[in-house]
Structure formats: C-alpha cells, structure tokens
Amino acid sequence: MASPSDLLHLEVATPLGLALGTVAESVSAPSVRGEFGVLPNHLPLLAALRSGVLRYRTAGKDHLAAVGPGFVEAGREKVLVLTDKFMSPGDIDATATKAELAEAEKKLAAFPDEYAGPDYEFLQRAIDWAQAKLDVLAESQR
Amino acid sequence: MANLKAIRKRIGSVKNTQKITRAMKMVAAARLRRAQQAITELRPYAQKTLEVLSSVAARAASDDVVHPLLVRREVKNVMLVVLTSDRGLAGAFNTNINKAALAFLKELEAEGKTVSVAVIGRKGKEYFARRNVTIRHTFTGVFEHLSVAKATEIGMDLAAEYERSELDAIYLCYNEFKSALTQKVTIEALLPITPMPIVEPDTAVDFIYEPDKQALLDRLLPMYAEVEVFRALLESVASEHGARMTAMDNATNNASELVGKLTLIYNRARQAAITKELMEIIGGAEALKG
C-alpha cells in the first residue's frame, strides 16, 4: 500500500473552473525553460508555464492534455497548475485547430517586423496554443 | 359602446405586454443562473492567482525587483473602465453605474486630473458620448461571446498603456453582483496593482523560482490584470441579468394589477350600459301605457 506522500494531488485551475483534479504518481509540465518533471516530495517550486503538453501518470497509466500559459506551483504532495486554457485530447478538434493556426499565422505575417504590441503578443499566444493542441493530438494518436 | 371596445382592446394589449415581460424574466433567470455559476467557477483560479502573485511580489520587493505595473506615479492621467450592458430594460442597472462613474470623473477632474473613459457595452458608450467625455476606448461585442480571450485582450491593452506611462491610474467601474435583487456599484483601482500583504504561517519555505522572480512577476502581473477584468465582466453580466429579472418581475406584477383595474372599469361600464338600456326599455313601456 502506497503511503499518501508517494502520490501527488494534481489540480488544474482555469478561469472556467477546475479542469482537472486527480491523484498522480508523476507530473510533467512545459515551463518556459523547457519541460520539467515533478515527483512526490518535490521541493516547493513556482514555475512559469508556456503553452504545451501536460503529462501525468495515474494508476500506472499515462495521460496528457494541452495547457495554455500560466503557472505551476509544486509542493511535497501537491501540484497546482494555474492556466487560462486546458483541453484533453478527446476535446480537440483537429480541423478547427489547424484553421485557427493558419489564420493566426497569416495575421501575424501581416505585421511589420519590428512591431511588438499587445495584439502581436495576443496572436503569438493563439499560435502557441493551437500548436500545443496539435502536439497533444499527434502524441495521443501515436 | 365604443368605450367598452376601447377598454377591451387595452386589456388585450396589457396582457400581451405581460406575456413578453414574463418571458424576459424567465430568460433573465436562466442566464443569471449560468452567470452565477461562471463566477463560482472562476473563484478558485482568481484566488490562487492573487495568492501566488502576492507571495512573489512580497518576496520580490525585498530583493528590489520592480515591475512597471507595480510602480506608482504621480497621478495625472486617469482612465475609468465603465462596464455597462448592450441591452436596456434592466431597471436602473445602466443608469446607476453611468451616474456613479460620471460623478467620480467630475471629482477627479476637480482635482485637476485628466480623465478619460473606456466603455464596455453599448449603453455606456451612448451615455458618455452625449456628455462630452473623452472616450479613449470602446470595446463592443464583448457580451455576445463572453470569453477569457476577450478579457485577456482588454487586460493586455490596458496594461500596455499603463506601462507606456500614457495613464497613471486605471479604475474599473462595474456592478458587483450581490443577489438577484441587489447590485452594488463598485469603483476599484485596477492599475497600479496593489498586492495583498501576505500573512504566511511557514515563511521558512521559500520557493524555487523558475526561471526567476523578475520573470515570474513579468507574467503574473498582466495575468492578474486579465483575471480582474474577466471577474468584473462576469460580475457585471450576472448583475445585469439579476437587475433585468427583477425589473421584469415588477413589470409583470404591474401588468397584472393594471389588468385587474381595467377589468373592473370594463365591468362597471358594461353594467352601466345594461342599466341604461333597461331604463330606456322601461321608460318606453311606461310611455306606451300612458
């Protein structure tokens, strides 16, 4: 029997409610510095998250989901992900996402090179998010 | 008899109006439930964001790390972000918020500050356009598809303007949702951000920051502004539906009362007409006898 500290409580909070609440053996999240893994008894960590693939292992099974930019707070037995977007592979619409990506890229290409205002950043975020969703889809079908 | 017909028609029209107000009340009630749920669902996220932000900000302050969104400048240019609705028939919902915002604006102007407004919602736009107020931004179509993305967009715009020092303070004016019956007009500062003083039981545990405090703060602060905007939008939407529901409930009741009164008048008039006819018949009969 595993003691409680061998497991991590994984919670994903989004503005639309708690997207995920589960117990995991390990969690891996995409930080701005690259992917990092968390096992139980991790030192307190606060990391910035970029759009990407969140992986977690529950009862010996691997799961994944797309997450948007946000934060991860990890502790000894808890991982809290704060992000504005979350989607599990089953909810991703491949065709719509590809269209989203193409449109955002087209709009982005129309900007002058040196421009970096908020709308530019906004588009960049949309592209990253679409890419993250496609990555999750590709990986889950493998 | 023409009088009777007119009253009958009037009763019919009041009843029709009542059907509409009753339907609107029902729709508002359904939407209110959804809006209330959205507020509840945002809460854990908003709270946690503020907690994380405050803890990072407090620790960063001791390291002399600053961020443009935390910097307080001498206040010269102020912007009020006023949240109204796109549609009317919501009681005093829009009037209250517009009046409060205008009063606050005059107060700031009296102190010698340059004040502009950013309006979200058609009703606010119309109100301020008539009153010679500088409208700096107009965000429209926000309520048709209320989404996090929209709030993010607005939040990013506002933060960028503050960072460029075009504005020294930004306030949010919105109706805070108390209950279906009451909304509270709220004016609160959005920027510069004031982090909560933190009371922490285990100050010994410091986080490992990835990448570092400064970079985290750079992301947390705009995110906080976005969450605040989103929260205010949700509060305002819930208040709008609550106000409309109450207003429509009153209208439905008033219509019932009016139908009652009109029915009474109608019956009286009918009775009077019958009595008059009878009198005429009796009068005629008496005349024939004589």
Chai-1 contact restraints between the chains, C-beta under 6 A:
chainA,res_idxA,chainB,res_idxB,connection_type,confidence,min_distance_angstrom,max_distance_angstrom,comment,restraint_id
A,A13,B,P44,contact,1.0,0.0,6.0,A-B,restraint_1
A,A13,B,Y45,contact,1.0,0.0,6.0,A-B,restraint_2
A,A13,B,K48,contact,1.0,0.0,6.0,A-B,restraint_3
A,P15,B,L42,contact,1.0,0.0,6.0,A-B,restraint_4
A,P15,B,Y45,contact,1.0,0.0,6.0,A-B,restraint_5
A,P15,B,V148,contact,1.0,0.0,6.0,A-B,restraint_6
A,P15,B,F230,contact,1.0,0.0,6.0,A-B,restraint_7
A,L16,B,E41,contact,1.0,0.0,6.0,A-B,restraint_8
A,G17,B,E41,contact,1.0,0.0,6.0,A-B,restraint_9
A,S31,B,E210,contact,1.0,0.0,6.0,A-B,restraint_10
A,R33,B,P211,contact,1.0,0.0,6.0,A-B,restraint_11
A,L43,B,I208,contact,1.0,0.0,6.0,A-B,restraint_12
A,P44,B,V205,contact,1.0,0.0,6.0,A-B,restraint_13
A,P44,B,F207,contact,1.0,0.0,6.0,A-B,restraint_14
A,L45,B,I208,contact,1.0,0.0,6.0,A-B,restraint_15
A,L46,B,F207,contact,1.0,0.0,6.0,A-B,restraint_16
A,L46,B,Y209,contact,1.0,0.0,6.0,A-B,restraint_17
A,A47,B,E210,contact,1.0,0.0,6.0,A-B,restraint_18
A,A48,B,L216,contact,1.0,0.0,6.0,A-B,restraint_19
A,A48,B,R219,contact,1.0,0.0,6.0,A-B,restraint_20
A,L82,B,K48,contact,1.0,0.0,6.0,A-B,restraint_21
A,L82,B,T49,contact,1.0,0.0,6.0,A-B,restraint_22
A,D84,B,V148,contact,1.0,0.0,6.0,A-B,restraint_23
A,P118,B,M156,contact,1.0,0.0,6.0,A-B,restraint_24
A,P118,B,D157,contact,1.0,0.0,6.0,A-B,restraint_25
A,P118,B,A160,contact,1.0,0.0,6.0,A-B,restraint_26
A,F122,B,E153,contact,1.0,0.0,6.0,A-B,restraint_27
